[in-house]
Amino acid sequence: MALEVTVPTAPPASATTAGVADPRRRLALVAVALSVLVISFDMTILNVALPTLASQLQADTGQQQWIVDAYTVVFAAAMLPAGLLGDRYGRRRTLTTGLALFALASVVGMLADSPGTLIAARTGMGLAGALVMPMSMAVIPGLFPAAEQRRATAVLAASLAAGAPLGPLIGGFLLQHFWWGAVFAINVPLTAIGIVACVLLLPESRNPAAPRMDLPGTALAAAGLSALTYGIIEGADAGWGDPAVVTTLVGSVPLLTALVLRSRRRRDPMLDLALLADRAFRWSAVAATLISLVLFGAFFVLPLYFQSVLGTDALGSGLRLMPMMLGLLVAAKLTDRLVSRIGARAVITLGLALLGGALLFGSRTGPTDGYGRAAVWLTVLGLGMGLSLITAQASALVTLPPAKAGVGSGLLQTLRQVGGAIGIAAFGSLLTGAYRGALDTGGLPAEAAHRAGKSVVAADAVARASGHPSLSASAHAAYVHGMTVVLLVSGLVAVVSAVLVAARMPAGGDAGMHVGGDADAAAAAPEHVAAGDRR
């Protein structure tokens, strides 16, 4: 039977280790890492599948955008209440419920016969992801003793980071060999394995002192974060002066302000801003958010560059992201040793510097350059992403008291999602403006010129229909120009972020990241995880 792990308000001083046998807890970690990986690669798997989905389901541009964005908006909006639910009602229960909901929504997506049904399925997947993601991190204190928690958290962070480059590869392979519904069907067996493994291997843990669900706070969080994320994403496409964009962005301000004020008055709030008083947690969270923002610069521009400019198919596009995976795997091997030797702050700074260098090198890409340059900077990008993101997330989470594991993880992941949404909007607007400014539509009718200015894909279609091959050449050069502008700006943001982390993140926060220091930190914490009896 499974173990029950609770977080008492006054534990014995010796209760600093999890009551799970070593082989079982490592298998449980693998199960949780698989769950995180499934949620993570589903964020990017549609990057290569969207053209096929749009064609098969006859989805217009707005519907295509919401097939992608429904997941992100709901994911960000539900993260905070999901963390509180897990702390109060059981982290394993919340995690397995999220996985089951994810499988169900994937089945709906697989069988969808209209854009509306697929958007609804993606909404359900976003809600499920919000239940899974913070709980995957929050169960660590119930599995591992304090001295091993940082390493276990780093494994989960590596799984989360690996999903981004794996998504396009998996999507491309499935589209080439199966029908479009396979990009959703693959989630079903993977989540089923995760559910069974979590039920059999994962101890239940909860905080008996956690507050009841704050319904007004939940409503404020969901409405405010939804409005903010929606406005940011839509602003990149519809324009920042669009009435719907302005209304949602302006409307998010009083909602989120009311949430903050309510949280400050409550003893155990859903949005626990007191966690940010810890400088190690605060700056680790800031670093993770900045990394998410920067990475969207690369993820946003590369699929179209590979498919439209270099002429690859969906699988080829995914395969060309594999150097990033190679760099990430190297980083996952090096991170633990580097943190032990030079500390978390130095590793995060080094990772951000590598991110900046890779993106700046990529910004020198020319219209006639092939894949060679991209392969080089993608390898360095993966190395920098692994060192910075894995370390930042692990550093933030090991500072949390076990009783706040769900709420704290929810706060961290919410910040990362908002950072990613800002990255989508900012870099999307930048790419669109630079592309249109460099595109030569001279000699085209006004309607054709307008269509060509929407995207490089649209320009290629106009060129084929009108018999203007020069338009394709101009569109490809214009897209490369827009891509290099995005990479330049995101690279500069990464460099500034590296300087900011080096200057502001406390060196004292590194102690909590060292294997030897974790036990001391846990012993000093006011609350611990104590293993219960077998049931």
C-alpha positions in Angstrom: 0.0 0.0 0.0 1.0 3.6 -0.4 2.4 5.8 2.3 0.7 8.8 3.8 3.0 11.7 4.5 1.6 14.7 6.4 3.1 18.0 7.4 2.3 18.5 11.1 2.5 21.9 12.8 4.9 20.7 15.4 7.0 17.8 14.2 9.8 16.1 16.1 13.2 17.5 15.4 14.4 14.3 13.9 11.6 14.0 11.3 13.7 15.2 8.4 13.7 12.2 6.1 11.0 10.7 3.9 9.7 7.3 4.9 10.1 5.7 1.4 12.6 3.0 0.6 15.4 4.2 -1.7 14.4 2.0 -4.8 10.8 3.0 -4.6 11.4 6.7 -4.3 13.7 6.7 -7.3 11.1 4.9 -9.3 8.5 7.4 -8.1 10.7 10.2 -9.2 10.9 8.7 -12.7 7.1 8.5 -12.7 6.7 12.1 -11.7 9.4 13.2 -14.2 7.5 11.4 -17.0 4.3 13.3 -16.0 6.2 16.6 -16.1 7.7 15.7 -19.5 4.3 14.9 -21.0 2.8 18.3 -19.8 5.9 20.1 -21.0 6.3 18.8 -24.5 2.5 19.4 -25.1 3.3 23.1 -24.8 5.3 23.0 -28.0 4.1 19.9 -29.9 1.5 22.0 -31.8 4.2 24.2 -33.2 4.7 21.8 -36.1 1.2 20.3 -36.1 -0.8 23.6 -36.4 -0.7 23.9 -40.2 -2.0 20.3 -40.6 -4.7 20.9 -37.9 -5.7 24.2 -39.6 -6.1 22.4 -42.9 -8.0 19.4 -41.6 -10.4 21.3 -39.4 -10.8 24.4 -41.6 -9.6 26.6 -38.7 -9.2 30.3 -39.5 -6.3 32.4 -38.1 -8.1 33.4 -34.9 -9.1 29.8 -34.2 -5.6 28.5 -34.8 -4.3 31.0 -32.3 -6.7 29.8 -29.7 -5.9 26.2 -30.3 -2.5 27.1 -29.0 -3.3 29.9 -26.5 -6.3 28.2 -24.7 -3.8 25.9 -23.1 -1.4 28.7 -22.0 -4.1 31.0 -20.7 -5.9 28.4 -18.5 -2.6 26.9 -17.4 -1.4 30.2 -16.0 -4.8 31.1 -14.5 -5.3 27.9 -12.6 -1.8 27.4 -11.2 -2.3 29.3 -7.9 -5.5 27.5 -6.7 -4.1 24.2 -7.9 -1.1 24.6 -5.5 -3.4 25.3 -2.6 -5.7 22.3 -3.5 -2.7 20.0 -3.4 -1.4 21.3 -0.1 -4.9 20.8 1.5 -6.4 17.7 -0.1 -3.3 15.7 -1.0 -0.5 16.3 -3.5 -0.6 12.7 -4.9 -4.4 12.9 -5.3 -4.2 16.3 -7.1 -1.4 15.1 -9.3 -3.2 11.9 -10.4 -6.4 13.8 -10.9 -4.6 16.2 -13.1 -3.1 13.3 -15.2 -6.5 11.7 -15.6 -8.1 14.9 -16.7 -5.2 15.4 -19.1 -5.7 12.0 -20.7 -9.5 12.6 -21.0 -9.0 16.0 -22.6 -6.4 14.4 -25.0 -9.0 11.9 -26.1 -11.4 14.7 -26.8 -8.7 16.5 -28.8 -7.9 13.3 -30.7 -11.5 12.9 -31.8 -12.3 16.6 -32.4 -14.0 17.3 -35.7 -14.2 21.1 -35.4 -12.0 24.0 -34.2 -14.3 24.7 -31.3 -14.1 21.1 -29.9 -10.3 21.2 -30.2 -10.1 24.6 -28.4 -12.3 23.1 -25.6 -9.9 20.1 -25.4 -6.9 22.3 -25.1 -8.7 24.3 -22.4 -9.1 21.1 -20.4 -5.5 20.1 -21.0 -4.4 23.5 -19.6 -6.5 23.0 -16.5 -5.0 19.5 -16.1 -1.5 20.8 -16.6 -2.0 23.4 -13.9 -2.9 20.6 -11.4 0.1 18.5 -12.4 3.0 21.0 -12.7 3.1 22.5 -9.2 2.3 19.1 -7.5 5.2 17.4 -9.4 7.6 19.7 -7.5 5.6 19.7 -4.2 5.8 15.9 -3.7 9.6 15.9 -3.5 9.8 16.6 0.3 7.7 13.5 0.9 10.0 11.3 -1.2 13.5 12.4 -0.4 15.5 13.4 2.7 16.6 17.0 2.8 20.2 16.3 1.5 18.8 14.7 -1.7 15.9 17.1 -2.5 17.9 19.6 -4.6 19.1 16.8 -6.9 15.6 15.3 -7.2 14.2 18.8 -8.0 16.9 19.2 -10.6 15.7 16.0 -12.3 12.2 17.4 -12.6 13.4 20.7 -13.8 15.5 18.9 -16.5 12.3 17.0 -17.6 10.4 20.3 -17.8 13.2 21.9 -19.9 13.5 18.9 -22.2 9.9 19.1 -23.2 10.4 22.3 -25.2 12.7 20.8 -27.9 11.1 17.3 -27.7 7.6 18.7 -28.6 8.4 19.6 -32.2 10.3 16.4 -32.8 7.6 14.1 -31.4 4.9 16.1 -33.3 6.8 16.0 -36.6 7.4 12.2 -36.3 3.7 11.5 -35.5 2.5 13.7 -38.3 4.8 12.0 -40.8 3.7 8.5 -39.8 0.2 8.8 -38.5 -2.9 11.1 -38.6 -3.0 14.5 -36.9 -4.9 13.1 -33.9 -1.7 11.2 -32.9 -0.3 14.3 -31.4 -3.0 14.0 -28.7 -3.3 10.2 -28.7 0.3 9.8 -27.5 -0.6 11.5 -24.2 -3.1 8.7 -23.2 -0.7 5.8 -22.6 2.0 8.1 -21.1 -0.4 9.6 -18.6 -1.8 6.1 -17.8 1.7 4.9 -17.0 2.2 8.0 -14.8 -1.1 7.5 -12.9 -0.4 3.8 -12.1 3.2 4.5 -11.1 2.2 7.5 -8.9 -0.6 5.5 -7.2 1.7 2.6 -6.4 5.0 4.4 -5.6 4.2 7.9 -4.5 3.4 8.7 -0.8 0.5 10.9 -0.2 1.4 14.2 1.5 -0.6 17.2 2.6 -0.6 20.1 5.1 -3.4 19.5 7.6 -3.1 23.2 8.6 -3.6 24.4 5.0 -6.5 26.9 4.7 -9.8 26.1 3.0 -10.1 27.1 -0.6 -10.5 30.9 -0.9 -13.3 31.1 -3.5 -13.1 34.9 -3.9 -9.3 34.7 -4.1 -9.6 31.9 -6.6 -12.0 33.9 -8.8 -9.7 37.0 -8.6 -6.6 34.9 -9.5 -8.4 33.1 -12.4 -10.0 36.2 -13.8 -6.9 38.5 -13.4 -4.3 36.1 -14.7 -6.6 35.0 -17.6 -7.2 38.7 -18.6 -3.5 39.5 -18.3 -2.3 36.5 -20.3 -5.1 36.9 -22.9 -4.3 40.6 -23.4 -0.6 40.0 -23.8 -1.0 37.2 -26.3 -3.8 38.9 -28.3 -1.8 42.2 -28.3 0.9 40.6 -30.4 -1.6 39.7 -33.2 -4.5 42.2 -33.0 -2.4 45.2 -32.0 -2.0 47.0 -28.6 -4.7 49.5 -29.5 -7.4 46.8 -30.1 -10.4 47.5 -27.8 -10.5 43.8 -26.6 -6.7 43.9 -25.8 -7.0 47.3 -24.0 -10.0 46.2 -22.0 -8.5 42.9 -20.8 -5.1 44.4 -19.9 -6.7 47.3 -18.1 -9.2 45.1 -16.4 -6.5 42.7 -15.2 -5.0 45.5 -13.1 -7.8 46.0 -10.5 -8.4 42.2 -10.4 -4.8 41.4 -9.6 -4.5 44.4 -7.2 -7.5 43.1 -5.3 -5.9 39.6 -5.2 -2.7 41.0 -3.8 -4.5 43.1 -1.1 -6.6 40.2 -0.1 -3.6 37.9 0.1 -1.8 40.3 2.4 -4.7 40.3 4.8 -5.1 36.5 5.0 -3.1 34.4 7.3 -2.6 31.5 4.8 -3.2 33.1 1.4 -3.3 31.3 -2.0 -0.9 33.9 -3.4 1.7 33.8 -0.6 3.7 36.9 -1.3 5.6 36.4 2.0 7.6 33.7 0.1 9.2 36.4 -2.0 10.6 37.9 1.2 13.3 35.2 1.0 15.9 36.7 -1.3 17.1 33.3 -2.5 13.6 32.3 -3.6 12.8 35.7 -5.0 15.8 36.0 -7.3 15.7 32.3 -8.3 12.0 32.9 -9.3 13.0 36.1 -11.1 15.7 34.2 -13.0 13.4 31.4 -14.0 10.9 33.9 -15.3 13.5 35.8 -17.3 14.8 32.6 -18.8 11.3 31.6 -19.9 10.8 35.0 -21.5 14.1 34.8 -23.3 13.7 31.3 -24.6 10.4 32.2 -26.3 12.5 34.4 -28.6 14.2 31.3 -30.0 11.2 28.9 -29.9 8.9 31.4 -31.5 11.0 32.0 -34.7 12.7 28.7 -35.4 9.9 26.4 -36.7 9.0 28.8 -39.5 12.6 29.5 -40.3 13.2 25.7 -40.7 10.0 25.0 -42.6 9.5 28.1 -44.8 13.0 29.4 -45.4 15.1 26.2 -45.3 12.2 24.1 -46.7 12.1 21.2 -44.2 9.0 19.3 -43.3 7.5 18.9 -39.8 9.8 16.0 -38.8 12.8 17.7 -40.2 12.0 20.8 -38.2 11.9 18.8 -35.0 15.1 17.0 -35.9 16.9 20.3 -36.4 16.2 21.2 -32.8 18.1 18.2 -31.5 21.4 20.1 -30.9 19.5 22.0 -28.3 18.6 18.7 -26.6 22.2 17.6 -26.8 23.3 20.8 -24.9 20.5 20.3 -22.4 21.7 16.7 -21.7 25.2 17.9 -21.1 23.9 20.6 -18.8 21.9 18.1 -16.8 25.1 16.1 -16.2 27.1 19.2 -15.2 24.7 21.1 -13.1 25.0 19.2 -9.8 28.8 19.3 -9.8 28.9 23.0 -10.8 26.5 24.0 -8.1 28.4 22.1 -5.5 31.7 23.8 -6.5 30.7 27.4 -7.4 27.2 27.9 -6.1 23.8 28.4 -7.6 24.2 32.1 -8.4 27.3 31.5 -10.5 25.7 28.6 -12.4 22.5 30.6 -13.2 24.7 33.6 -14.3 26.8 31.3 -16.5 23.8 29.7 -18.0 22.2 33.1 -18.8 25.5 34.3 -20.3 25.6 31.2 -22.6 22.0 31.9 -23.6 22.9 35.5 -24.4 25.9 34.5 -26.4 24.1 31.8 -28.4 21.2 34.1 -29.3 23.6 36.9 -30.3 25.5 34.5 -32.5 22.2 33.4 -34.0 21.3 37.0 -34.7 24.1 37.1 -37.3 22.2 34.6 -39.5 22.0 35.7 -43.1 19.4 34.8 -45.8 21.8 32.5 -47.6 23.1 30.7 -44.5 22.2 27.1 -44.1 21.6 25.0 -41.1 25.2 24.9 -39.9 25.1 28.2 -38.0 21.8 27.2 -36.3 23.2 23.8 -35.2 26.1 25.6 -33.4 24.1 28.2 -31.5 21.3 25.8 -30.7 23.8 23.5 -28.9 25.1 26.4 -26.8 21.5 27.5 -26.2 20.6 24.1 -24.8 23.6 24.1 -22.6 22.7 27.6 -21.3 19.1 26.7 -20.9 19.9 23.6 -18.8 22.4 25.3 -16.5 20.2 28.3 -15.8 16.6 26.9 -15.8 17.4 23.7 -14.0 19.4 25.5 -11.3 17.0 28.4 -10.9 14.0 26.2 -10.4 15.8 23.8 -8.0 17.2 26.7 -6.1 13.8 28.3 -5.6 12.0 25.1 -4.6 14.5 23.8 -2.0 14.1 27.1 -0.1 10.4 26.4 0.5 9.2 24.9 3.8 7.5 21.6 3.0 4.1 22.9 4.2 4.2 25.6 1.5 5.5 23.2 -1.3 2.3 23.4 -3.4 1.6 27.1 -3.0 5.2 28.0 -3.6 5.6 25.8 -6.6 2.3 27.2 -8.0 3.6 30.8 -7.5 6.9 29.9 -9.3 5.2 28.2 -12.3 2.7 31.1 -12.5 5.5 33.6 -12.8 7.2 31.5 -15.5 4.0 31.2 -17.5 3.4 34.9 -17.4 7.0 35.5 -18.4 6.5 33.1 -21.3 3.3 34.9 -22.4 5.1 38.2 -22.3 7.8 36.7 -24.4 5.3 35.4 -27.0 3.7 38.9 -27.2 6.8 41.0 -27.3 8.8 38.8 -29.7 5.7 38.2 -31.9 5.1 41.9 -32.3 8.8 42.5 -33.0 9.0 39.8 -35.6 5.8 41.0 -37.4 7.0 44.6 -37.5 10.5 43.7 -38.7 9.2 41.3 -41.3 6.6 43.7 -42.8 9.2 46.5 -42.8 11.6 44.5 -44.9 9.1 42.8 -47.3 9.1 44.1 -50.8 5.5 43.9 -52.2 6.0 46.4 -55.0 3.9 45.6 -58.1 1.4 43.5 -56.2 -2.3 44.4 -55.9 -3.2 45.9 -52.5 -5.1 42.8 -51.3 -2.3 40.5 -52.3 0.3 42.8 -50.6 -1.8 42.8 -47.4 -2.0 39.0 -47.4 1.7 38.6 -48.0 2.4 40.9 -45.1 0.6 38.6 -42.7 3.4 35.9 -42.6 6.1 34.3 -44.7 3.7 31.3 -45.2 1.1 33.6 -46.6 3.7 35.3 -48.8 4.7 32.0 -50.3 1.1 31.2 -51.1 0.6 34.6 -52.8 3.8 34.1 -54.8 2.6 30.7 -56.0 -0.8 31.9 -56.9 0.3 35.1 -58.7 3.4 33.7 -60.4 5.8 36.1 -58.6 8.8 34.0 -57.4 10.7 37.1 -56.4 8.1 37.6 -53.7 9.1 34.3 -52.0 12.7 35.4 -52.1 11.9 38.7 -50.6 9.6 37.1 -47.9 12.4 34.6 -46.9 14.9 37.4 -46.6 12.4 39.5 -44.7 11.7 36.7 -42.3 15.4 36.1 -41.7 15.7 39.8 -40.9 12.8 39.7 -38.5 14.2 36.5 -36.9 17.7 38.1 -36.4 16.1 41.2 -34.8 14.2 38.9 -32.3 17.3 36.9 -31.5 19.3 40.1 -31.0 16.9 41.6 -28.6 16.4 38.3 -26.7 20.1 37.8 -26.5 20.6 41.3 -25.0 17.8 40.6 -22.5 19.7 37.4 -21.5 22.9 39.3 -21.0 21.2 41.9 -18.9 19.5 39.2 -16.9 22.9 37.5 -16.2 24.3 40.8 -14.9 21.2 41.3 -12.8 21.3 37.9 -11.2 25.1 38.2 -10.6 24.5 41.5 -8.8 21.3 40.9 -6.9 20.9 37.2 -6.1 22.4 36.5 -2.6 25.4 34.3 -2.4 24.0 33.0 0.8 21.2 31.4 -1.1 23.7 29.0 -2.6 24.0 27.1 0.7 20.5 25.7 0.3 21.6 24.3 -3.0 24.5 22.3 -1.7 24.0 18.7 -0.8 25.6 19.2 2.5 23.7 22.3 3.3 20.2 21.0 2.6 20.0 19.0 5.9 20.9 22.1 7.9 18.3 24.2 6.1 15.7 21.6 6.6 16.5 21.2 10.3 16.1 24.9 10.8 12.7 25.0 9.0 9.6 25.4 11.2 7.8 22.5 9.5 9.0 19.2 8.2 7.6 16.2 6.4 7.1 13.2 8.6 6.4 9.7 7.3 3.2 8.1 8.5 2.3 4.5 8.9 1.5 2.1 6.1 -2.2 1.9 5.4 
